[in-house]
Amino acid sequence: MFHMRLAAKKNYHHGNLRAVLIEAGLELIAEKGVRALTLREIGARVGVSRMAAYRHFADKAQLLSAIRAAGFEKFAAALDEGRGRPKQEFPKRLNGMGVAYVRFAREHGAYFEVMFGATATDEPEPECEPEKRAFEILEETIAEGQAKGILRPGDTRLIACSLWALVHGISALKLDQTPFAEGLEQSAFVVACSNLLLTGVQTAKK
């Protein structure tokens, strides 16, 4: 970890300091959690003064907002990739997003903590465009299933929220790593849970 900090100190230049500060913030969050994050600590890690850090972020809340937006951008891209191409069978597209969601939470824990965890203030974080896009990807896919007659008609947002809540619960509670999932691979557990919910929203067979 120490050699990574040294590399950060040596490799940044004036044009990319903002990105380096974000990466240093993620490193600190992964080590100590969001509450340990300070601009003074981040500046020290990349070898710049606190004032240099303040030129890019007025306070901790601004830094967290930047990390959150960057996280949702990566997250939306992961969901989009996970759902595959429109020609694939609908359940595979939906399950692919679920697996991508849980994998993102596991592999990008610091981002996940900022995206869905506590903020620097008591005020809720306003929705950012990448967050909006992440939900739209799921809602678009639900609408696609309805258009094909695979899912029952109804409020796409409500159905999307239900699916989101299921997969988020698996991610946040790490249910795919508990005895509940014994005998199943992690992705297989996510797919099994998704299929259970899917049977509840599918059209009735005649």
N, C-alpha and C positions, 0 to 999 in steps of 0.2 A: 504493500500500500504506500510505503514511504517513497519508493522509486517513482510511483505514479504522480505523487505530489511534486517531486523534483522535475519530472517531465513537463508537468503543467506550468511550472514556474519558467522553464526554459523556452517552451514552445509558443506561448501566447504572444501576440503583438497587439498594437492599439486597436486594430480593426476587428479582432475577434475576442476581445476581453469579455464581452457580455456572454458569449457562448461558454467561455472557460469558467466564468463565475457560476453559471447554471450547472455545469458539470461538477464543479467543486461542491456546490450545494447538494446535489444528488448524492455525492460520495459521503458527505457529512450526515445527511438524513439516513442513509443506509447503515451508517455506523452507530448513530446516537439518537435518531428520531427527529421529527420536525421541531420539537421544542428546543433542541440544541442549536438550531440554525441561527447564526448572527452574521451580519455583513463584515464585522471585524474578523471573525474566525475565517470566513470565506476569503477575505482579502489576504490574510496571513497564509492561507494554504496555497494561493497562487502567486504569492510574493509581491503584492501591491498594497498600497496604503488603503485605509478605510475610505478616505476621500475619493480615491480612484474608483472604488466599488460604488460609492454613492453617486458618481456621475452617470452610472447606468441604472441604478435602482435607488429610489428615494428612501426606501425602507424595506424591512423584511417582508411586508405584505406584497410589495411590488415584485420582489424576487420570487416569492411563492406563486404569484399569479403567472409569472413568466414560465416557471417550471410546470405549472398546471396546464397551461396552454400547449407547451411543447409535448407534455405527456399525452394529452388528448389527441394531438396531431398524430403521434406515433400509434396510439391506440386505434384511432379511426382507420389508419392504413392497415393495421393488423386485422381488424374486423373485415375490411373490404377484401383483403387477400384471402382471409379464411373462408368467406362465403363462395369463393370460386366463380365460375362462369355461369351465366343465366341458363345455359343448356343443361347443366347438371340437374339431377333430381332434387326437388325442393327440400326434402328432409336432410340431404347431404349438405346443402347450402346452409341451412339453419344450424345443423350440428357443427359444421365447420367454424361458424362464428362463435359458438359456445366454447369449443376447444381453444380457439384463438384468444378468447377473453381470459380464460383461466390461465393459459400459458403466459399471457402478458403480465397478469398479476404476479405470477410466480417468478418470472424472469426480470421484471422491472418493479420490484417492491417499493423502491423509493418514489418513483413516479406515482405508483398506485396509492401510496400513503397520502401524497399531496393532492392527487386528483379527487379522492373520495374521503379524505380525513379532515382533521381540524385545520382551520385557517389561522392566520396571524391575528385576527380580530374576532369579535363576537358576531359580526355581520356575516350572513351567508355569501359565499363567493358568487358573483353574477355569472350567468352562463356565457361561455366563450364560444366562438365560432367552431373550433375543432370539436368541442363537446357536443354542440348541436349537430355537427356532421356525423359524429359517432352514432348518435341515436337515430338520425335519419337513415343511416345504412340499414339498421335493424328494421325500422318502420317500413322502408321501401321493400324489404324482403318479405315482410308480412303481407303487404299489399299485393305483391307478386303472387304469393300463395293463395290469396283470396281470389285474384283474377283468374287463376288457373282452376279454381274450384276445389283446391286441396284444403284450405282453411275456411271455416264458416264466416259468413259476413259479420261485420260488426266494427266497433271502434278499433282501428289499427293501433292507435296510441295505447289503449288499454292492454291489448294483447302484447304489444311490444314491451310495455312496462312489466308485465307478468313474466315474460321470458327473461328480461334483463334482471329482474329481482332474483329469479332462480339461479342464474349463472353467477351473479354477483355474490349471492349467499355462499355458493360453492367456493368462490375465490376468497372471500373475506374470512370465512370460517375454516378454510382449508379442508373442506369435507372430503375432497378427493384424496387426502392423505391420512384419513382416519380409518378406524376399524370398520366403519360403515361401508367403505369401498374395498374391503379385503377381498382379494381374489380377482379384482378388476384392475386393469391398467388405468392410469389417471385419466387419459382421454376417453377410455371406454366408459368410465363412471359418468363423465360429463354427458356423453352421448346417451347413456341409459336414462339419465334424469331428464334430458331434453325430450327424448322419445315419450317418456311418461306424460309430460306436459302436453306434448304435441297430440297425443291421442285424445286429449280433452278438448282440443280446439279444432280437430278435423271434422269435416262434414260427416254426417251419419251415413253409413253404407246402406244402400237399398237392397 
